[in-house]
């Protein structure tokens, strides 16, 4: 059996589906009863539970040959970092108590830095917790920014006719499709062919600027004049708070984007054939456009 945390999310859902297709027994752990019911109908065992409850996590991990873990922190949490710490400690305790030996963790590029990374600081802390475990084999996946983050721009496009964020328009950064992350995680969960703590960076096919991604998306949805606007840190934080996210999340988010703007998040090994993944933004944009047009009609 393989346990998948966050089984209703961007990566977890894809991993669960891929494992089931290859005949693996899967326990899907999530926080949405309705979405878990859909996964159950696909053949997985499911467990509904709070990710800060180590007893629930231990139950989910017991008997598993491998587990996929992440920190599924709510962006509305009043203290985002405290919630991450709670979740991280609960996961590590459950791993220790359940006896599972192989763990795949969704981390991030930049998680090698202990401070100045905003939202990513919690991932650094979790990696350090994993490093303190004894006789546990942990694969730390460090992907780049998700293509799927552009789903969050739909409201802005509809209401203001722009895409905006606090990232510099012409700063090329690594971006990746979560499908590529899921494919790597799925193979690792099945093969369990590494020892100790191993880092694997996943950088997408190439670095991409927000201005270029906006142009590609705009052309695909019939808005060739769609432009990208860089918001100030203060305006970005204000917009996130007005959208319902917590002040804690908002301020950590702009600290993270400031790190991207300053070029702080760098690959430790440089781009190569092992960390470059196949799905291009030009390939992914059809999926993005279909979702946008479904709400725009």
KALINFEN-V131056 format. One record per residue. N is the residue number from 1. BURIAL is # if it has 16 or more other C-alpha atoms within 10 Angstrom, else .. Layout:
BEGIN
N	BURIAL
N	BURIAL
END
This chain:
BEGIN
1	#
2	#
3	#
4	#
5	#
6	#
7	#
8	#
9	.
10	#
11	#
12	#
13	#
14	#
15	#
16	#
17	#
18	#
19	#
20	.
21	.
22	.
23	.
24	#
25	#
26	#
27	#
28	#
29	#
30	#
31	#
32	.
33	.
34	.
35	.
36	#
37	.
38	.
39	#
40	#
41	.
42	.
43	#
44	#
45	#
46	#
47	#
48	.
49	#
50	.
51	#
52	#
53	#
54	#
55	#
56	#
57	#
58	#
59	.
60	#
61	#
62	#
63	.
64	#
65	#
66	#
67	#
68	#
69	#
70	#
71	#
72	#
73	#
74	.
75	#
76	#
77	#
78	.
79	.
80	#
81	#
82	.
83	#
84	#
85	#
86	#
87	#
88	#
89	#
90	#
91	#
92	#
93	#
94	#
95	#
96	#
97	#
98	#
99	#
100	#
101	#
102	#
103	#
104	#
105	#
106	#
107	#
108	#
109	#
110	#
111	#
112	#
113	.
114	.
115	.
116	.
117	#
118	#
119	#
120	#
121	#
122	#
123	#
124	#
125	#
126	#
127	#
128	.
129	.
130	#
131	.
132	.
133	#
134	.
135	.
136	#
137	#
138	#
139	#
140	#
141	#
142	#
143	#
144	#
145	#
146	#
147	#
148	#
149	.
150	.
151	.
152	.
153	.
154	#
155	.
156	.
157	#
158	.
159	.
160	.
161	.
162	#
163	#
164	#
165	#
166	#
167	#
168	#
169	#
170	.
171	#
172	#
173	#
174	#
175	#
176	#
177	#
178	#
179	#
180	#
181	#
182	#
183	#
184	#
185	#
186	#
187	.
188	#
189	#
190	.
191	.
192	#
193	.
194	.
195	.
196	.
197	#
198	.
199	.
200	#
201	#
202	#
203	#
204	#
205	#
206	#
207	.
208	#
209	#
210	#
211	#
212	.
213	#
214	#
215	#
216	#
217	#
218	#
219	.
220	#
221	#
222	.
223	#
224	.
225	.
226	#
227	#
228	#
229	#
230	#
231	.
232	.
233	#
234	.
235	.
236	#
237	#
238	.
239	.
240	#
241	#
242	.
243	.
244	.
245	#
246	#
247	#
248	#
249	#
250	#
251	#
252	#
253	#
254	#
255	#
256	#
257	#
258	#
259	#
260	#
261	#
262	.
263	.
264	.
265	#
266	.
267	#
268	.
269	.
270	.
271	#
272	.
273	.
274	.
275	#
276	#
277	#
278	#
279	#
280	#
281	#
282	.
283	.
284	#
285	#
286	.
287	.
288	#
289	#
290	.
291	.
292	#
293	.
294	.
295	.
296	.
297	.
END
